[in-house]
């Protein structure tokens, strides 16, 4: 289990955070030439194992050399901490859209100016015809009208070309923005929601459930002995375990449910409209699905055994916030760990209040 940030999930375990910080500083001193905030962020994340691919990349760097230099640090940070990269990409895309809009606006203004001049020419010709102006011959009027018509036609063709080109460019920019949006909301490894999307969705789900006076349940899932499994078989196999859990969650997906990975080996299911009894059934379905799958090493087809998960379930109470609901689901998950793992737990008072006695 990894400590969560202060924005959701209650008070951090300060002792564990300080221990992680001390170890991060020790590794930074031993293996890195830089003591910058980027370096600290990298080593802090390395110690928590929140980004397994980062850990693999750091180990690969240290196998080549004894220390990580400034350029290598920048390379690692850029590759594995995507916030700045995504923001820059979004800014660049936004500027591209603004440029396209400006270009279209300019062409429209030109076309509008041509149309205004065309209208003025028509008015002038009409006035000459009505007033019987003998100084202006009919041929002169026709020439003026043809010239104005040609000018409008040229402007309209330019506008049509610009709009056609811009339509393609805007479609490309829209695709880029959608890609950036997806990257910021989806966990790249498992394909389900990431921590940011989970936190935002949980807050909105609590508000919506309270307004609609409908049930809302939350399931928190943690993989049993995941660190030991990772150390034994490596992070690449560990990644397959994470994908397996996400797949098992998808198999129990109900309408409106949101599945998320919001920690290293920690997952959650937000279940709008689900009572505690229904959420317990979903949680048990995930537990059984994970337990039933045997892990095989692809290269040798060797059996790596089975993994299990511990699950905590909580249902929204009138006094709940997103934080308190998550805290209770988290506490239930820890209770499942203490009770022997590979089980589902919920608060006893909620069960008595929400679930009728069995026949």
C-alpha positions in Angstrom: 0.0 0.0 0.0 1.2 3.5 -0.8 0.4 6.7 1.1 -2.2 8.8 -0.7 -2.0 12.6 -1.0 -3.8 15.0 1.4 -6.5 16.0 -1.1 -8.5 12.8 -0.5 -8.3 9.8 1.7 -7.7 11.4 5.2 -4.5 12.0 7.1 -1.3 10.6 5.7 0.8 8.2 7.6 3.5 10.7 8.5 6.0 8.2 9.8 5.9 6.2 6.6 6.1 9.4 4.5 9.2 10.5 6.4 10.8 7.1 6.1 10.2 7.2 2.3 11.7 10.7 2.2 14.8 9.6 4.1 15.4 6.6 1.8 14.8 8.8 -1.3 17.5 11.3 0.0 19.9 8.5 0.7 19.5 7.0 -2.8 19.7 10.5 -4.4 23.0 11.1 -2.6 24.4 7.7 -3.6 23.3 7.5 -7.2 22.5 11.0 -8.5 24.5 14.0 -9.4 21.6 16.4 -8.9 19.8 17.5 -5.7 17.0 19.3 -7.6 13.3 19.0 -6.9 13.0 16.8 -10.0 15.6 14.5 -8.6 13.8 14.3 -5.2 10.5 13.6 -7.0 12.1 10.8 -9.0 13.7 9.1 -6.0 10.7 9.5 -3.8 8.5 7.9 -6.5 11.2 5.2 -6.9 11.0 4.2 -3.3 7.2 4.1 -3.3 7.3 1.9 -6.5 4.3 3.9 -7.7 5.7 3.8 -11.2 7.1 0.4 -11.9 8.4 1.3 -15.3 10.3 4.2 -13.8 12.0 1.8 -11.4 13.0 -0.5 -14.2 14.4 2.5 -16.2 16.4 3.7 -13.2 17.9 0.2 -12.6 18.7 0.0 -16.3 20.6 3.3 -16.1 22.5 2.2 -13.0 23.6 -1.1 -14.7 25.3 1.0 -17.4 26.9 3.6 -15.1 27.3 4.0 -11.3 25.4 7.4 -11.2 22.7 9.2 -13.0 23.7 12.5 -14.5 21.7 15.7 -15.2 20.8 14.7 -18.8 19.7 11.2 -17.7 17.7 12.7 -14.9 16.0 15.0 -17.3 15.3 12.1 -19.7 13.8 10.0 -16.9 11.7 12.8 -15.5 10.3 13.7 -18.9 9.5 10.1 -19.8 7.8 9.2 -16.5 6.3 12.4 -15.1 4.0 13.5 -17.9 2.2 16.4 -16.2 4.3 19.1 -17.8 4.5 17.3 -21.1 0.7 17.0 -21.3 0.2 20.6 -20.3 2.6 21.8 -23.0 0.9 19.6 -25.5 -2.5 21.0 -24.6 -1.2 24.5 -24.7 0.4 23.9 -28.2 -2.9 22.4 -29.4 -4.9 25.3 -28.1 -2.6 27.7 -29.8 -3.0 25.8 -33.0 -6.8 26.0 -32.8 -6.6 29.8 -32.1 -4.4 30.2 -35.2 -6.8 28.3 -37.3 -9.7 30.4 -36.0 -7.8 33.6 -36.7 -7.0 32.4 -40.3 -10.7 31.6 -41.0 -11.7 34.9 -39.5 -9.4 36.8 -41.7 -10.6 35.1 -44.8 -14.3 35.6 -43.8 -13.5 39.3 -43.2 -12.0 39.5 -46.7 -15.1 37.8 -48.2 -17.4 40.1 -46.2 -15.5 43.1 -47.5 -16.0 41.9 -51.0 -19.6 41.3 -50.4 -20.0 44.8 -49.0 -18.3 46.3 -52.0 -20.5 44.2 -54.3 -23.6 45.5 -52.6 -22.4 49.1 -52.9 -21.8 48.5 -56.6 -25.3 47.2 -57.1 -26.7 50.2 -55.2 -24.8 52.6 -57.4 -25.9 50.9 -60.6 -29.5 50.8 -59.4 -29.3 54.5 -58.5 -27.9 55.2 -62.0 -30.7 53.3 -63.7 -33.5 54.9 -61.6 -32.1 58.4 -62.1 -31.6 58.1 -65.8 -28.0 59.1 -65.5 -27.0 59.5 -69.2 -23.4 60.1 -68.3 -23.0 56.5 -67.4 -23.5 54.1 -70.3 -25.2 50.8 -69.8 -21.9 49.1 -70.8 -20.0 50.8 -68.0 -22.7 49.6 -65.6 -22.4 46.0 -66.8 -18.6 46.1 -66.6 -18.8 47.3 -63.1 -21.2 44.6 -62.2 -19.1 41.9 -63.8 -16.0 43.1 -62.0 -17.7 43.2 -58.6 -19.1 39.7 -59.2 -15.7 38.3 -60.1 -14.2 39.8 -56.9 -16.8 38.2 -54.8 -16.3 34.8 -56.6 -12.6 34.9 -56.0 -13.1 35.7 -52.3 -15.6 32.9 -51.9 -13.3 30.4 -53.6 -10.5 31.4 -51.2 -12.9 31.1 -48.2 -14.0 27.6 -49.5 -10.4 26.4 -49.8 -9.5 27.8 -46.4 -12.5 26.2 -44.7 -11.8 22.8 -46.4 -8.2 22.9 -45.2 -9.1 24.1 -41.8 -11.7 21.4 -41.4 -9.0 18.8 -41.7 -6.6 20.7 -39.4 -9.3 21.2 -36.7 -10.2 17.5 -36.9 -6.5 16.7 -36.2 -6.3 19.2 -33.4 -9.5 17.8 -31.8 -8.0 14.3 -32.0 -4.9 15.5 -30.3 -6.9 17.2 -27.5 -8.9 14.0 -27.0 -5.7 12.1 -26.7 -4.3 14.5 -24.1 -7.6 14.3 -22.2 -7.5 10.5 -22.3 -3.9 10.5 -21.0 -4.8 12.7 -18.1 -7.8 10.6 -17.0 -6.8 7.0 -17.9 -4.2 4.7 -16.3 -1.9 3.8 -19.1 -1.1 0.3 -17.9 -4.6 -1.0 -17.1 -6.8 1.2 -19.3 -9.2 2.1 -16.5 -9.5 5.4 -14.7 -6.5 6.9 -13.0 -6.3 8.5 -9.5 -7.2 11.9 -10.8 -10.3 10.8 -12.5 -11.2 8.5 -9.6 -11.1 11.4 -7.1 -13.1 13.8 -9.4 -15.7 11.1 -10.1 -16.1 10.1 -6.4 -16.7 13.7 -5.4 -19.3 14.2 -8.1 -20.9 10.8 -7.4 -21.4 11.7 -3.7 -23.0 15.0 -4.6 -25.3 13.4 -7.3 -26.3 10.6 -5.0 -27.2 13.0 -2.2 -29.3 15.2 -4.5 -31.1 12.2 -6.1 -31.5 10.4 -2.7 -30.1 7.2 -4.3 -27.6 4.7 -3.0 -23.9 4.9 -3.8 -21.3 2.3 -2.8 -17.5 2.2 -3.0 -15.3 -0.8 -3.2 -11.5 -0.5 -2.5 -9.3 -3.4 -3.7 -5.7 -4.2 -2.8 -3.6 -7.0 -4.2 -2.3 -9.3 -1.5 1.5 -9.6 -1.1 2.0 -7.7 -4.4 5.4 -6.3 -3.4 6.7 -9.8 -2.6 5.3 -11.0 -6.0 7.0 -8.1 -7.8 10.3 -8.7 -6.1 10.2 -12.4 -6.9 9.1 -12.3 -10.6 9.9 -8.7 -11.6 7.9 -5.6 -12.5 6.9 -6.8 -16.0 5.1 -9.8 -14.5 3.8 -7.5 -11.8 2.3 -5.4 -14.6 0.4 -8.5 -15.9 -1.0 -9.0 -12.4 -2.3 -5.4 -12.4 -3.9 -5.9 -15.8 -5.5 -9.2 -14.6 -7.2 -7.4 -11.6 -8.5 -4.7 -14.0 -9.9 -7.4 -16.3 -11.6 -9.1 -13.4 -13.2 -5.8 -12.4 -14.5 -5.2 -15.9 -16.2 -8.6 -15.8 -18.4 -7.4 -12.9 -19.0 -4.0 -14.4 -22.5 -2.7 -13.8 -24.1 0.3 -15.6 -22.7 3.7 -14.5 -19.8 2.0 -12.6 -16.4 3.7 -12.7 -13.3 1.5 -12.3 -10.1 3.0 -11.2 -6.5 2.3 -10.3 -5.5 5.0 -7.8 -2.3 3.6 -6.3 0.4 1.2 -7.1 -1.6 -2.0 -6.4 -4.8 -0.3 -5.1 -8.0 -0.2 -7.2 -11.5 1.0 -6.6 -15.0 0.6 -8.0 -17.5 3.5 -7.7 -21.0 2.1 -7.9 -23.7 4.7 -8.3 -27.2 3.3 -7.6 -25.8 0.2 -5.9 -26.9 -0.8 -2.4 -24.4 -2.2 0.1 -25.7 -5.7 -0.6 -25.2 -5.2 -4.4 -21.7 -3.8 -3.9 -20.8 -6.8 -1.7 -21.9 -9.1 -4.4 -19.9 -7.2 -7.0 -16.8 -7.3 -4.7 -17.2 -11.0 -4.1 -17.4 -11.5 -7.9 -14.1 -9.7 -8.4 -12.4 -11.7 -5.6 -13.5 -15.0 -7.0 -12.5 -14.0 -10.6 -9.0 -13.0 -9.5 -8.5 -16.1 -7.4 -9.6 -18.4 -10.2 -7.0 -17.2 -12.6 -3.6 -19.0 -12.7 -0.6 -17.0 -13.8 1.7 -18.5 -16.4 5.1 -17.3 -17.4 4.8 -16.6 -21.2 8.3 -17.6 -22.1 8.2 -21.1 -20.4 4.5 -21.6 -19.6 5.6 -22.1 -16.0 2.9 -21.7 -13.4 3.5 -18.7 -11.1 0.6 -19.6 -8.9 -2.5 -17.6 -8.1 -2.9 -14.1 -6.6 -5.7 -12.9 -4.3 -7.1 -9.5 -3.4 -8.6 -8.0 -0.2 -11.7 -5.8 -0.6 -13.4 -3.2 1.5 -16.9 -2.1 0.9 -18.8 1.0 2.2 -22.1 2.5 1.3 -22.9 6.3 1.4 -24.4 7.6 4.6 -26.3 10.9 4.9 -23.3 12.5 6.7 -20.7 11.3 4.3 -18.3 13.2 2.1 -16.1 11.7 -0.5 -13.3 11.6 2.0 -15.2 9.8 4.7 -16.7 7.3 2.3 -13.2 6.4 1.0 -11.8 6.3 4.5 -14.5 3.8 5.6 -14.0 1.6 2.5 -10.2 1.8 3.0 -10.6 0.8 6.7 -12.8 -2.2 5.6 -10.1 -3.3 3.2 -7.5 -3.2 5.9 -9.9 -5.2 8.1 -9.9 -7.8 5.3 -6.1 -7.9 5.4 -6.1 -8.4 9.1 -8.7 -11.1 8.9 -6.5 -13.2 6.6 -6.7 -11.6 3.2 -8.5 -12.9 0.1 -11.9 -11.7 1.5 -14.5 -9.0 1.4 -15.2 -6.9 4.5 -17.8 -4.2 5.3 -18.7 -2.2 8.4 -20.9 -4.2 10.7 -23.2 -1.3 11.5 -23.7 -0.7 7.8 -24.6 -4.3 7.2 -27.1 -4.3 10.1 -28.6 -1.1 8.7 -28.6 -1.8 5.0 -28.9 -5.5 4.5 -32.0 -7.5 5.6 -31.5 -10.7 7.6 -31.1 -13.8 5.5 -34.1 -16.1 5.4 
